[in-house]
Amino acid sequence: MNPKINKLRAELEKNNEKMEKLQVRNAELQQQLQEAENMEILGMVRACGMTVEEIVKLLKTAGGGQE
């Protein structure tokens, strides 16, 4: 078989493996980012001393939702 074809197939396989690893790492990073954002939001809410009911009312008002 043509050596160029073999070389291209090998490079393609190598790139696919790298992409799979990067996709896994991106999923991990997205999860860590969401957890960090959630913790920051929780800290702000606790610092304000709001009750759950007050938070729900605030979010509904800000979002234009009905109570």
C-alpha positions as CSV (number, residue, x, y, z in Angstrom):
1,M,0.0,0.0,0.0
2,N,1.1,3.6,-0.6
3,P,3.3,4.8,2.4
4,K,1.6,8.2,2.2
5,I,-1.8,6.7,2.9
6,N,-0.4,4.7,5.8
7,K,1.2,7.9,7.2
8,L,-2.0,9.8,6.9
9,R,-4.1,7.1,8.5
10,A,-1.7,6.9,11.4
11,E,-1.8,10.7,11.9
12,L,-5.6,10.7,11.7
13,E,-5.8,8.0,14.4
14,K,-3.4,9.9,16.6
15,N,-5.4,13.1,16.2
16,N,-8.6,11.3,17.0
17,E,-7.1,9.9,20.2
18,K,-6.0,13.4,21.2
19,M,-9.4,14.8,20.4
20,E,-11.1,12.2,22.6
21,K,-8.8,13.1,25.5
22,L,-9.4,16.8,25.1
23,Q,-13.2,16.3,25.0
24,V,-13.0,14.3,28.3
25,R,-10.8,17.1,29.8
26,N,-13.2,19.8,28.6
27,A,-16.1,18.0,30.2
28,E,-14.2,17.8,33.5
29,L,-13.4,21.5,33.2
30,Q,-17.0,22.4,32.5
31,Q,-18.1,20.5,35.6
32,Q,-15.5,22.2,37.8
33,L,-16.5,25.6,36.4
34,Q,-20.1,25.0,37.2
35,E,-19.3,23.8,40.7
36,A,-17.2,26.9,41.3
37,E,-19.9,29.2,40.0
38,N,-22.5,27.5,42.1
39,M,-20.4,27.9,45.2
40,E,-19.9,31.6,44.5
41,I,-23.6,32.1,44.0
42,L,-24.3,30.2,47.3
43,G,-21.7,32.4,49.1
44,M,-23.4,35.6,47.8
45,V,-26.8,34.4,48.8
46,R,-25.6,33.4,52.3
47,A,-23.9,36.8,52.7
48,C,-27.1,38.5,52.0
49,G,-29.0,36.5,54.6
50,M,-31.9,35.8,52.3
51,T,-34.4,33.0,52.9
52,V,-35.2,30.5,50.2
53,E,-38.5,32.1,49.7
54,E,-36.9,35.5,49.2
55,I,-34.5,34.1,46.6
56,V,-37.3,32.4,44.7
57,K,-39.3,35.7,44.7
58,L,-36.3,37.7,43.5
59,L,-35.5,35.3,40.7
60,K,-39.1,35.2,39.5
61,T,-39.3,39.0,39.6
62,A,-36.0,39.3,37.8
63,G,-36.9,36.7,35.2
64,G,-40.4,38.2,34.6
65,G,-42.1,35.0,35.9
66,Q,-45.3,34.7,37.8
67,E,-45.5,33.9,41.5
